[in-house]
Amino acid sequence: ELAGMPTERILKYLGKQWTKGIAATLRDYEDYLRDCMKLQMDMKKKATLFPKDVLQMQANLVKQIRYQKNELLEAAYKKQYKGLEKMYSYRHDGLMVVVPAIVSDLIREGKTQHICVGMYVERVAKGDTHVVYIRKESEPNASYVTMEIGRKHDVVQVRGIYNEQPDKKVMDFVKQYEKVVLAPLKRKKKKKEKRKTA
């Protein structure tokens, strides 16, 4: 039995859904039922237990689960956003540091820049690391350089398009940024930690 249902009934149903072998079809069906439970669907309803097209239904559920997860991540990031913007925003010599307004924007940035920053969405939303954009003041909405800042306010990496090392002007800007913005934040953090241990 699966999910409290008689085996005969399941096999009869799966026979109609069979497109790539019984073992694979059974796995798909188990995945579908697990996703139903994740979304707290009514597991007593026939329409839930035996959808007309289990693969199509599972694809829809996966989208819903992803959307639900994204909503939670966005909510977590939203709580941090104003503080991050206040801490990390900066302008100097025609360049500026921009804090993404929504965490899912990292996916767009990754696609535009051909870098893997989209994979950082969950870590950034949880505050495990921070990602900011370096933009030209003349083109504030155009992707240019992406920078990761660790929890201790240190620059972890700076990436241009296709993961290339940015030019000298950008790297000089980063050095200035470390001195003017990050160094004071580091000192402040150390003072807080000393007070906690005192």
C-alpha positions as CSV (number, residue, x, y, z in Angstrom):
1,E,0.0,0.0,0.0
2,L,1.1,3.6,-0.7
3,A,-0.4,6.5,1.3
4,G,-2.9,4.1,2.8
5,M,-4.3,3.1,-0.6
6,P,-4.8,-0.5,-1.9
7,T,-2.0,-1.7,-4.2
8,E,-4.5,-3.0,-6.8
9,R,-6.0,0.5,-7.2
10,I,-2.6,2.2,-7.4
11,L,-1.4,-0.3,-10.1
12,K,-4.6,0.2,-12.1
13,Y,-4.2,4.0,-12.0
14,L,-0.5,3.8,-12.8
15,G,-1.2,1.6,-15.8
16,K,-3.1,4.6,-17.3
17,Q,-0.2,6.9,-16.5
18,W,2.6,4.6,-17.7
19,T,4.9,6.4,-20.1
20,K,8.4,5.3,-19.1
21,G,8.2,2.0,-17.3
22,I,6.4,1.0,-14.1
23,A,9.4,1.7,-11.7
24,A,9.9,5.2,-13.1
25,T,6.1,5.9,-13.1
26,L,5.8,4.7,-9.5
27,R,8.7,7.0,-8.5
28,D,7.0,10.0,-10.2
29,Y,3.8,9.2,-8.4
30,E,5.5,8.9,-5.0
31,D,7.2,12.3,-5.7
32,Y,3.8,13.8,-6.6
33,L,2.2,12.5,-3.4
34,R,5.1,13.9,-1.3
35,D,4.6,17.3,-3.0
36,C,0.9,17.1,-2.2
37,M,1.7,16.6,1.4
38,K,4.2,19.5,1.4
39,L,1.5,21.8,0.2
40,Q,-1.0,20.3,2.7
41,M,-3.5,19.3,0.0
42,D,-6.5,17.2,0.9
43,M,-5.2,13.6,0.7
44,K,-8.7,12.1,0.9
45,K,-9.9,13.7,-2.4
46,K,-9.9,11.5,-5.4
47,A,-8.8,14.4,-7.6
48,T,-5.7,14.8,-5.4
49,L,-4.9,11.1,-5.2
50,F,-5.5,10.3,-8.9
51,P,-5.0,13.3,-11.1
52,K,-5.7,12.8,-14.9
53,D,-2.1,13.6,-15.7
54,V,0.3,12.9,-12.8
55,L,3.4,14.4,-14.5
56,Q,1.7,17.6,-15.5
57,M,0.2,17.9,-12.0
58,Q,3.6,17.3,-10.4
59,A,5.2,19.9,-12.6
60,N,2.6,22.4,-11.3
61,L,3.2,21.4,-7.7
62,V,7.0,21.8,-8.1
63,K,6.3,25.4,-9.4
64,Q,4.1,26.1,-6.4
65,I,6.6,24.8,-3.9
66,R,9.4,26.8,-5.5
67,Y,7.2,29.9,-5.5
68,Q,6.3,29.4,-1.8
69,K,10.0,28.9,-0.9
70,N,10.9,32.1,-2.9
71,E,8.3,34.0,-1.0
72,L,9.8,33.0,2.3
73,L,13.3,33.9,1.1
74,E,12.1,37.3,-0.2
75,A,10.4,38.0,3.2
76,A,13.7,37.1,5.0
77,Y,15.7,39.3,2.7
78,K,13.2,42.2,3.0
79,K,13.9,42.4,6.7
80,Q,17.6,42.9,6.1
81,Y,17.4,45.1,3.0
82,K,17.2,48.6,4.6
83,G,20.0,47.9,7.0
84,L,22.2,46.5,4.1
85,E,21.4,49.5,1.9
86,K,22.4,51.9,4.7
87,M,25.6,49.9,5.4
88,Y,26.9,49.2,1.9
89,S,25.7,51.9,-0.5
90,Y,28.5,54.1,-1.7
91,R,29.5,56.4,-4.6
92,H,33.0,57.4,-5.7
93,D,34.8,58.4,-9.0
94,G,31.9,57.6,-11.3
95,L,31.1,54.2,-9.7
96,M,28.5,53.1,-7.1
97,V,27.6,50.2,-4.9
98,V,24.0,49.1,-5.2
99,V,22.3,46.7,-2.8
100,P,19.7,44.5,-4.7
101,A,16.2,45.4,-3.7
102,I,14.9,41.8,-4.0
103,V,17.0,38.7,-3.5
104,S,15.7,37.0,-6.6
105,D,17.3,39.7,-8.7
106,L,20.6,37.7,-8.2
107,I,19.2,35.2,-10.7
108,R,18.7,37.9,-13.3
109,E,22.2,39.3,-12.5
110,G,23.7,35.8,-12.9
111,K,22.1,35.3,-16.3
112,T,23.1,38.7,-17.5
113,Q,26.7,38.5,-16.3
114,H,27.1,34.7,-17.1
115,I,28.2,34.0,-13.5
116,C,26.8,31.7,-10.8
117,V,25.6,34.3,-8.4
118,G,22.0,33.1,-8.8
119,M,23.0,30.1,-6.7
120,Y,23.6,32.4,-3.7
121,V,19.9,33.4,-3.3
122,E,19.3,31.2,-0.3
123,R,22.6,32.1,1.5
124,V,22.0,35.8,0.9
125,A,18.4,35.6,2.1
126,K,19.5,33.9,5.3
127,G,22.2,36.6,5.8
128,D,25.1,34.0,5.6
129,T,26.8,36.3,3.0
130,H,25.9,39.5,1.1
131,V,26.0,40.3,-2.6
132,V,26.1,43.9,-4.0
133,Y,26.5,45.3,-7.5
134,I,29.1,47.8,-8.6
135,R,27.5,50.0,-11.3
136,K,28.6,53.0,-13.4
137,E,26.8,56.1,-12.1
138,S,26.0,56.9,-15.7
139,E,24.2,53.6,-16.1
140,P,22.9,52.6,-12.6
141,N,20.5,49.9,-13.9
142,A,23.0,48.2,-16.2
143,S,24.9,45.1,-14.8
144,Y,28.6,45.7,-14.6
145,V,30.4,44.0,-11.7
146,T,29.2,41.8,-8.9
147,M,30.8,41.7,-5.4
148,E,30.4,39.3,-2.5
149,I,30.9,40.7,1.1
150,G,31.2,38.2,4.0
151,R,29.5,38.5,7.3
152,K,32.7,40.0,8.8
153,H,32.5,42.8,6.2
154,D,35.4,41.5,4.1
155,V,35.4,41.4,0.3
156,V,35.1,37.7,-0.7
157,Q,35.1,38.0,-4.5
158,V,34.7,40.6,-7.2
159,R,33.5,39.3,-10.6
160,G,32.9,40.9,-14.0
161,I,31.0,39.4,-16.9
162,Y,32.0,35.8,-17.6
163,N,33.8,35.7,-14.2
164,E,36.5,38.0,-15.5
165,Q,38.7,40.0,-13.2
166,P,37.4,43.7,-13.4
167,D,39.7,46.4,-14.7
168,K,42.1,48.6,-12.6
169,K,39.6,51.4,-12.1
170,V,37.1,48.9,-10.5
171,M,39.7,47.3,-8.3
172,D,40.9,50.7,-7.1
173,F,37.3,51.5,-6.3
174,V,37.0,48.3,-4.3
175,K,40.2,49.2,-2.3
176,Q,38.7,52.6,-1.6
177,Y,35.4,50.9,-0.6
178,E,37.2,48.6,1.8
179,K,39.0,51.5,3.4
180,V,36.0,54.0,3.6
181,V,33.0,51.6,4.1
182,L,34.1,48.2,5.2
183,A,37.0,49.0,7.6
184,P,34.7,51.1,9.9
185,L,32.1,48.4,9.9
186,K,34.7,45.8,10.9
187,R,35.9,48.0,13.8
188,K,32.3,48.5,15.0
189,K,31.7,44.7,14.8
190,K,34.9,44.0,16.8
191,K,33.9,46.5,19.5
192,K,30.4,44.8,19.8
193,E,32.1,41.4,20.2
194,K,34.5,42.7,22.9
195,R,31.5,44.1,24.8
196,K,29.7,40.8,24.7
197,T,32.7,38.9,26.0
198,A,33.6,41.5,28.7
